[in-house]
Amino acid sequence: MLKTKLATLLTAGTLLLGAGVTATTALADDTSQDPEISTFGNTGNTYWANTYKIYSPNDHTPARSKKNKSAYWNRTDSCSVGYITIWAALYDGRDVSSNHSYRSYAGDTTRLYNTAVENYGKGISVRIDSRSYNNGSASGVWSPDSK
């Protein structure tokens, strides 16, 4: 009798604990209250600062998670090399720009065409790749989704 009650109590406790973990996981995945991940996607700004050298012309932004099929958004705040060429890429540098690249000067805001979500699904980690064959730097902010 005691063993049966103990077994029932342990089973009930395990079920409650399991339900609590499921509820906690569901809350952790709910991004509706996160200002960075709104109904518009992952639109919060992330700062980037890139350095370019004649012998090492490529750099990239930090990678972030992409939530929808919208354009990447970039604002170049400073650029000591005249302009940089930017394009959409995945976290590991694979190109998802479909041959769309953009010249970005200081003060420019650009929406970058991409096929990241179409080809790899929501939640794929992405970045903006950039290039300049000059010695210098550029900085700004970006987001993987746009409004």
Backbone as ProteinMPNN parsed JSONL, in Angstrom:
{"seq_chain_A": "MLKTKLATLLTAGTLLLGAGVTATTALADDTSQDPEISTFGNTGNTYWANTYKIYSPNDHTPARSKKNKSAYWNRTDSCSVGYITIWAALYDGRDVSSNHSYRSYAGDTTRLYNTAVENYGKGISVRIDSRSYNNGSASGVWSPDSK", "coords_chain_A": {"N_chain_A": [[0.835, -1.197, 0.0], [1.87, 1.295, 0.875], [3.996, 1.479, -0.924], [2.585, 1.68, -3.339], [1.214, 4.152, -3.009], [3.445, 5.83, -2.83], [4.603, 5.428, -5.332], [2.55, 6.458, -6.956], [2.556, 9.13, -6.112], [5.163, 9.913, -6.88], [4.933, 9.603, -9.657], [2.941, 11.513, -10.258], [4.283, 13.823, -9.441], [6.421, 13.817, -11.251], [5.019, 14.17, -13.666], [3.941, 16.749, -13.234], [6.288, 18.236, -12.985], [7.358, 17.819, -15.532], [5.388, 19.114, -17.065], [5.764, 21.691, -16.162], [8.335, 22.235, -17.124], [7.823, 22.156, -19.859], [6.037, 24.338, -20.081], [7.733, 26.398, -19.275], [9.653, 26.295, -21.308], [8.059, 26.964, -23.502], [7.413, 29.604, -22.812], [9.964, 30.726, -22.892], [10.495, 30.591, -25.612], [8.675, 32.344, -26.63], [8.565, 35.205, -28.34], [7.064, 37.438, -28.547], [6.915, 39.559, -26.745], [9.406, 40.637, -26.746], [11.287, 43.412, -27.534], [13.269, 43.43, -29.469], [12.629, 41.359, -31.165], [10.046, 41.542, -32.892], [6.687, 41.627, -34.253], [7.526, 42.278, -36.698], [9.8, 40.881, -37.066], [13.286, 40.22, -36.436], [14.386, 42.997, -35.586], [15.959, 44.751, -34.097], [18.741, 46.984, -33.625], [22.147, 46.201, -34.228], [25.427, 47.0, -33.417], [28.245, 47.397, -35.573], [31.686, 47.216, -36.508], [34.115, 47.471, -38.853], [37.299, 46.558, -40.293], [39.512, 47.272, -42.917], [42.022, 46.229, -45.178], [44.437, 46.574, -47.776], [45.616, 44.152, -48.395], [43.88, 42.471, -47.092], [40.876, 42.548, -47.696], [38.241, 41.91, -46.907], [35.474, 41.83, -44.594], [32.977, 41.449, -41.967], [29.69, 41.768, -40.452], [28.577, 41.104, -37.023], [26.979, 37.917, -36.573], [23.437, 37.202, -36.706], [20.126, 35.994, -35.847], [17.72, 35.293, -38.313], [14.334, 36.042, -38.903], [12.244, 36.365, -40.771], [11.156, 36.839, -44.255], [11.973, 39.349, -45.054], [14.015, 42.164, -46.18], [17.507, 42.482, -45.27], [18.662, 45.052, -43.071], [20.709, 47.909, -43.109], [22.777, 50.5, -41.778], [25.298, 52.664, -42.538], [27.415, 54.41, -40.587], [29.942, 55.626, -40.366], [32.766, 55.924, -42.562], [35.884, 55.473, -43.613], [37.053, 54.826, -45.965], [35.971, 55.78, -48.306], [33.764, 54.262, -49.713], [32.049, 51.169, -48.942], [31.531, 47.88, -50.205], [28.683, 45.957, -49.878], [26.87, 42.917, -49.06], [24.358, 40.333, -48.711], [24.735, 37.554, -46.519], [25.111, 34.204, -45.137], [25.722, 33.019, -41.754], [28.224, 31.782, -41.988], [29.42, 32.881, -44.142], [28.447, 32.061, -46.61], [26.987, 33.057, -49.613], [23.905, 34.711, -49.91], [22.776, 36.558, -51.508], [21.908, 36.547, -54.112], [23.416, 37.686, -56.172], [23.134, 40.437, -55.655], [24.632, 43.354, -54.764], [25.787, 46.222, -52.921], [26.879, 49.603, -52.904], [27.975, 51.287, -50.107], [27.999, 54.266, -48.479], [29.179, 56.61, -45.964], [26.542, 57.526, -43.865], [24.574, 56.346, -45.394], [21.599, 54.369, -45.707], [20.581, 51.084, -46.199], [18.614, 48.555, -47.702], [18.99, 45.18, -47.945], [18.686, 42.804, -50.416], [17.86, 39.345, -50.089], [17.95, 35.721, -49.841], [17.794, 34.119, -47.623], [15.892, 33.029, -45.659], [14.068, 31.84, -47.402], [15.616, 29.822, -48.564], [16.875, 28.495, -46.409], [15.301, 28.509, -44.141], [13.357, 29.859, -41.333], [15.011, 31.422, -38.598], [17.625, 30.981, -39.294], [21.046, 31.818, -39.012], [22.529, 34.865, -39.872], [24.56, 37.326, -41.651], [26.104, 40.453, -42.671], [28.246, 40.675, -45.317], [31.237, 42.394, -46.295], [33.382, 44.539, -48.297], [36.394, 46.253, -49.075], [38.993, 47.554, -50.974], [40.923, 49.159, -49.755], [42.965, 50.762, -47.239], [41.583, 51.136, -44.129], [38.54, 51.889, -42.305], [35.124, 51.12, -41.363], [31.904, 51.719, -39.879], [28.742, 51.022, -38.239], [25.233, 50.254, -37.885], [23.06, 47.357, -37.914], [20.362, 45.136, -38.898], [18.891, 41.874, -39.097], [16.293, 41.592, -40.079], [13.73, 43.644, -41.556], [11.367, 46.371, -41.246]], "CA_chain_A": [[0.0, 0.0, 0.0], [2.762, 2.437, 0.962], [4.735, 1.528, -2.178], [1.658, 2.141, -4.368], [1.016, 5.588, -2.804], [4.707, 6.486, -3.151], [4.737, 5.369, -6.789], [1.565, 7.403, -7.494], [3.049, 10.462, -5.79], [6.313, 10.169, -7.745], [4.436, 9.754, -11.029], [2.273, 12.816, -10.331], [5.332, 14.846, -9.356], [7.149, 13.811, -12.521], [4.144, 14.785, -14.667], [3.886, 18.184, -12.968], [7.589, 18.787, -13.32], [7.434, 17.813, -16.991], [4.501, 20.177, -17.56], [6.424, 22.961, -15.832], [9.437, 22.422, -18.07], [7.217, 22.477, -21.146], [5.524, 25.709, -20.01], [8.888, 27.294, -19.232], [10.233, 26.312, -22.65], [7.159, 27.725, -24.361], [7.585, 31.014, -22.485], [11.28, 31.154, -23.355], [10.448, 30.717, -27.056], [7.712, 33.376, -26.989], [9.293, 36.451, -28.576], [6.116, 38.511, -28.825], [7.144, 40.681, -25.845], [10.779, 41.072, -26.907], [11.311, 44.526, -28.484], [14.21, 43.123, -30.541], [11.995, 40.408, -32.079], [8.649, 41.96, -32.907], [5.928, 41.029, -35.349], [8.276, 42.597, -37.909], [10.986, 40.04, -37.114], [14.431, 40.555, -35.581], [14.681, 44.318, -36.143], [16.8, 45.58, -33.234], [20.017, 47.341, -34.229], [23.404, 45.703, -33.675], [26.579, 47.782, -33.855], [29.354, 46.704, -36.23], [32.862, 48.017, -36.861], [34.955, 46.633, -39.716], [38.608, 47.068, -40.699], [39.882, 46.818, -44.253], [43.416, 46.392, -45.594], [44.614, 46.226, -49.181], [45.928, 42.729, -48.442], [42.802, 41.74, -46.415], [39.796, 43.496, -47.984], [36.901, 41.455, -46.514], [35.071, 41.783, -43.189], [31.544, 41.179, -41.864], [29.009, 42.13, -39.209], [28.268, 39.943, -36.173], [25.836, 37.138, -37.071], [22.19, 37.236, -35.938], [19.07, 35.099, -36.302], [16.746, 35.909, -39.224], [13.002, 35.523, -38.589], [11.262, 36.43, -41.86], [11.684, 36.985, -45.609], [12.239, 40.748, -45.37], [15.394, 42.549, -46.483], [18.39, 42.901, -44.177], [18.704, 46.513, -42.991], [22.029, 48.387, -42.701], [23.102, 51.93, -41.822], [26.724, 52.917, -42.389], [27.556, 55.694, -39.906], [31.236, 56.228, -40.721], [33.474, 55.147, -43.569], [37.117, 56.192, -43.947], [37.579, 54.289, -47.223], [35.113, 56.229, -49.399], [32.566, 53.432, -49.614], [32.261, 49.729, -48.848], [30.57, 47.067, -50.943], [28.042, 45.054, -48.92], [25.924, 41.947, -49.597], [23.756, 39.422, -47.731], [25.401, 36.257, -46.381], [24.807, 33.395, -43.96], [26.676, 33.122, -40.649], [29.535, 31.248, -42.355], [29.895, 33.568, -45.336], [27.797, 31.636, -47.858], [26.262, 34.164, -50.233], [22.457, 34.577, -50.138], [22.387, 37.837, -52.097], [21.499, 36.376, -55.512], [24.222, 38.648, -56.945], [22.827, 41.828, -55.341], [25.572, 44.005, -53.851], [25.461, 47.639, -52.791], [27.889, 50.521, -52.399], [27.455, 51.962, -48.92], [28.788, 55.419, -48.055], [28.805, 57.122, -44.641], [25.216, 58.135, -43.864], [23.631, 55.554, -46.194], [20.772, 53.292, -45.184], [20.385, 50.146, -47.303], [17.881, 47.304, -47.505], [19.713, 44.205, -48.745], [17.945, 41.647, -50.918], [18.438, 38.071, -49.659], [17.108, 34.529, -49.93], [18.185, 33.287, -46.476], [14.76, 32.27, -45.11], [13.501, 31.025, -48.479], [16.474, 28.659, -48.843], [17.388, 27.81, -45.217], [14.287, 28.496, -43.096], [13.361, 30.854, -40.26], [15.948, 31.159, -37.518], [18.991, 30.838, -39.804], [21.939, 32.887, -38.587], [22.978, 35.61, -41.045], [25.433, 38.488, -41.444], [26.384, 41.236, -43.871], [29.651, 40.656, -45.719], [31.634, 43.663, -46.894], [34.71, 44.554, -48.913], [37.014, 47.472, -49.58], [40.407, 47.358, -51.292], [41.637, 50.321, -49.224], [43.28, 50.678, -45.816], [40.689, 52.004, -43.375], [37.499, 51.237, -41.514], [33.74, 51.585, -41.469], [31.082, 51.246, -38.757], [27.332, 51.342, -38.358], [24.308, 49.321, -37.232], [22.327, 46.539, -38.875], [19.439, 44.13, -38.379], [18.628, 40.851, -40.117], [14.947, 41.773, -40.623], [13.341, 45.055, -41.662], [9.928, 46.637, -41.109]], "C_chain_A": [[0.875, 1.256, 0.0], [3.547, 2.599, -0.338], [3.858, 2.064, -3.305], [1.433, 3.638, -4.251], [2.271, 6.361, -3.188], [4.912, 6.521, -4.668], [3.785, 6.362, -7.454], [2.033, 8.836, -7.289], [4.235, 10.827, -6.682], [5.888, 10.385, -9.191], [3.77, 11.113, -11.208], [3.298, 13.947, -10.299], [6.119, 14.958, -10.646], [6.314, 14.469, -13.619], [4.062, 16.292, -14.477], [5.194, 18.861, -13.333], [7.752, 18.872, -14.83], [6.575, 18.904, -17.598], [5.121, 21.54, -17.298], [7.563, 23.255, -16.775], [8.892, 22.807, -19.438], [6.707, 23.911, -21.156], [6.671, 26.707, -20.008], [9.523, 27.406, -20.602], [9.367, 27.132, -23.585], [7.292, 29.219, -24.085], [8.918, 31.536, -22.996], [11.291, 31.362, -24.861], [9.477, 31.803, -27.524], [8.436, 34.704, -27.118], [8.353, 37.637, -28.789], [6.321, 39.729, -27.931], [8.556, 41.234, -25.952], [10.826, 42.205, -27.923], [12.271, 44.285, -29.647], [13.578, 42.208, -31.59], [10.494, 40.672, -32.033], [7.906, 41.202, -33.999], [6.613, 41.309, -36.685], [9.511, 41.716, -38.05], [12.047, 40.528, -36.145], [15.001, 41.891, -36.043], [15.506, 45.233, -35.24], [18.145, 45.829, -33.892], [21.19, 46.714, -33.483], [24.543, 46.504, -34.278], [27.597, 46.887, -34.549], [30.471, 47.701, -36.514], [33.812, 47.103, -37.622], [36.24, 47.345, -40.088], [38.984, 46.454, -42.035], [41.351, 47.129, -44.501], [43.505, 45.998, -47.063], [44.849, 44.725, -49.319], [44.87, 41.853, -47.748], [41.516, 42.567, -46.524], [38.415, 43.125, -47.448], [36.693, 41.515, -45.005], [33.567, 41.538, -43.163], [31.013, 41.647, -40.518], [28.946, 40.909, -38.294], [27.042, 39.223, -36.735], [24.65, 37.256, -36.125], [21.159, 36.317, -36.581], [18.057, 35.853, -37.159], [15.389, 35.245, -39.037], [12.004, 35.546, -39.738], [11.946, 36.699, -43.199], [12.006, 38.43, -45.993], [13.718, 40.972, -45.702], [16.197, 42.711, -45.198], [18.364, 44.428, -44.199], [20.07, 46.929, -42.474], [22.094, 49.908, -42.759], [24.601, 52.067, -41.586], [26.883, 54.317, -41.812], [28.868, 56.397, -40.234], [31.948, 55.316, -41.7], [34.701, 55.935, -44.01], [37.702, 55.76, -45.289], [36.756, 54.725, -48.438], [33.772, 55.528, -49.355], [33.001, 51.991, -49.401], [31.218, 49.043, -49.719], [30.012, 46.04, -49.967], [27.081, 44.114, -49.641], [25.47, 41.004, -48.492], [24.47, 38.075, -47.74], [24.828, 35.504, -45.184], [25.931, 33.56, -42.941], [28.088, 32.686, -41.021], [30.074, 31.842, -43.649], [29.286, 33.102, -46.642], [26.893, 32.758, -48.356], [24.784, 33.831, -50.386], [21.901, 35.854, -50.781], [21.817, 37.72, -53.503], [22.139, 37.446, -56.398], [23.812, 40.107, -56.768], [23.895, 42.338, -54.373], [25.338, 45.511, -53.942], [26.695, 48.417, -52.365], [27.27, 51.268, -51.228], [28.44, 53.023, -48.474], [28.366, 55.824, -46.648], [27.473, 57.852, -44.751], [24.168, 57.356, -44.646], [22.868, 54.537, -45.356], [20.419, 52.401, -46.371], [19.541, 48.967, -46.849], [18.488, 46.299, -48.478], [18.825, 43.025, -49.127], [18.648, 40.373, -50.463], [17.43, 36.95, -49.825], [17.389, 33.579, -48.764], [17.032, 32.419, -45.97], [14.15, 31.361, -46.177], [14.303, 29.731, -48.671], [16.875, 27.861, -47.606], [16.421, 27.816, -44.03], [14.449, 29.589, -42.052], [14.349, 30.439, -39.177], [17.383, 30.975, -37.978], [19.817, 32.047, -39.369], [22.568, 33.539, -39.826], [23.901, 36.762, -40.645], [25.504, 39.276, -42.741], [27.881, 41.152, -44.125], [29.973, 41.976, -46.408], [33.062, 43.582, -47.408], [35.118, 45.973, -49.263], [38.492, 47.194, -49.803], [41.225, 48.596, -50.904], [41.979, 50.046, -47.766], [42.368, 51.645, -45.073], [39.629, 51.197, -42.648], [36.131, 51.823, -41.842], [32.985, 51.038, -40.276], [29.639, 51.67, -38.98], [26.498, 50.401, -37.519], [23.558, 48.545, -38.304], [21.314, 45.682, -38.157], [19.121, 43.131, -39.485], [17.246, 40.949, -40.748], [14.641, 43.263, -40.677], [11.837, 45.182, -41.608], [9.322, 46.97, -42.438]], "O_chain_A": [[0.646, 2.174, -0.787], [3.746, 3.719, -0.808], [4.336, 2.828, -4.144], [1.454, 4.342, -5.26], [2.183, 7.425, -3.8], [5.346, 7.534, -5.215], [4.166, 7.036, -8.411], [1.919, 9.664, -8.193], [4.298, 11.948, -7.189], [6.426, 11.256, -9.873], [4.011, 11.793, -12.206], [3.184, 14.916, -11.05], [6.447, 16.059, -11.088], [6.843, 15.242, -14.418], [4.108, 17.04, -15.454], [5.199, 19.941, -13.924], [8.23, 19.88, -15.351], [6.993, 19.555, -18.556], [5.012, 22.444, -18.127], [7.747, 24.399, -17.189], [9.441, 23.687, -20.102], [6.918, 24.633, -22.131], [6.594, 27.746, -20.664], [9.896, 28.502, -21.021], [9.885, 27.915, -24.381], [7.285, 30.02, -25.019], [8.997, 32.664, -23.482], [12.023, 32.222, -25.352], [9.466, 32.144, -28.706], [8.874, 35.272, -26.117], [8.797, 38.72, -29.169], [5.94, 40.834, -28.316], [8.869, 42.226, -25.293], [10.443, 41.998, -29.075], [12.102, 44.88, -30.711], [13.94, 42.266, -32.765], [9.772, 40.086, -31.225], [8.432, 40.258, -34.589], [6.317, 40.657, -37.687], [10.205, 41.799, -39.063], [11.734, 41.176, -35.147], [15.974, 41.929, -36.796], [15.73, 46.391, -35.592], [18.639, 44.981, -34.635], [21.217, 46.7, -32.252], [24.622, 46.671, -35.495], [27.786, 45.738, -34.149], [30.22, 48.886, -36.732], [34.258, 46.083, -37.097], [36.279, 48.571, -40.189], [38.796, 45.258, -42.254], [41.856, 48.169, -44.08], [42.723, 45.171, -47.533], [44.343, 44.097, -50.249], [44.953, 40.626, -47.81], [41.11, 43.212, -45.557], [37.498, 43.942, -47.523], [37.622, 41.279, -44.232], [32.942, 41.429, -44.218], [31.769, 41.888, -39.578], [29.229, 39.795, -38.735], [26.161, 39.861, -37.312], [24.815, 37.392, -34.912], [21.312, 35.914, -37.734], [17.591, 36.926, -36.777], [15.299, 34.018, -39.014], [11.009, 34.822, -39.695], [13.172, 36.777, -43.268], [12.286, 38.7, -47.161], [14.553, 40.084, -45.525], [15.636, 43.039, -44.153], [18.074, 45.029, -45.234], [20.551, 46.362, -41.493], [21.541, 50.53, -43.666], [25.112, 51.636, -40.553], [26.53, 55.302, -42.461], [28.905, 57.62, -40.366], [31.767, 54.099, -41.682], [34.578, 56.947, -44.699], [38.74, 56.276, -45.704], [36.84, 54.096, -49.493], [32.759, 56.131, -49.0], [34.153, 51.63, -49.64], [30.136, 49.587, -49.937], [30.771, 45.333, -49.303], [26.541, 44.453, -50.693], [26.126, 40.892, -47.457], [24.774, 37.52, -48.796], [24.152, 36.082, -44.333], [26.963, 34.166, -43.233], [29.055, 33.168, -40.432], [31.07, 31.361, -44.19], [29.571, 33.682, -47.69], [26.123, 33.332, -47.586], [24.441, 32.782, -50.931], [20.726, 36.187, -50.624], [21.293, 38.698, -54.035], [21.483, 38.03, -57.26], [24.105, 40.936, -57.63], [24.04, 41.8, -53.276], [24.765, 46.007, -54.913], [27.477, 47.934, -51.546], [26.173, 51.816, -51.341], [29.582, 52.716, -48.13], [27.299, 55.419, -46.187], [27.294, 58.698, -45.628], [22.982, 57.678, -44.567], [23.408, 53.931, -44.43], [20.008, 52.893, -47.422], [19.727, 48.443, -45.75], [18.504, 46.528, -49.687], [18.283, 42.337, -48.262], [19.877, 40.311, -50.446], [16.226, 37.183, -49.934], [17.237, 32.365, -48.905], [17.179, 31.202, -45.863], [13.757, 30.233, -45.879], [13.726, 28.671, -48.914], [17.185, 26.675, -47.72], [16.702, 27.185, -43.011], [15.524, 30.17, -41.899], [14.501, 29.255, -38.879], [18.278, 30.827, -37.146], [19.32, 33.173, -39.366], [23.074, 32.85, -40.712], [24.008, 37.121, -39.472], [25.025, 38.825, -43.781], [28.687, 41.508, -43.266], [29.107, 42.599, -47.023], [33.839, 42.707, -47.028], [34.298, 46.786, -49.691], [39.168, 46.661, -48.923], [42.112, 49.019, -51.645], [41.358, 49.196, -47.128], [42.376, 52.843, -45.354], [39.785, 50.0, -42.405], [36.004, 52.858, -42.495], [33.369, 50.012, -39.714], [29.346, 52.548, -39.792], [26.989, 49.817, -36.553], [23.428, 48.993, -39.443], [21.39, 45.514, -36.94], [19.083, 43.487, -40.662], [17.042, 40.438, -41.849], [15.225, 44.051, -39.933], [11.112, 44.227, -41.887], [8.12, 47.223, -42.522]]}, "name": "protein", "num_of_chains": 1, "seq": "MLKTKLATLLTAGTLLLGAGVTATTALADDTSQDPEISTFGNTGNTYWANTYKIYSPNDHTPARSKKNKSAYWNRTDSCSVGYITIWAALYDGRDVSSNHSYRSYAGDTTRLYNTAVENYGKGISVRIDSRSYNNGSASGVWSPDSK"}
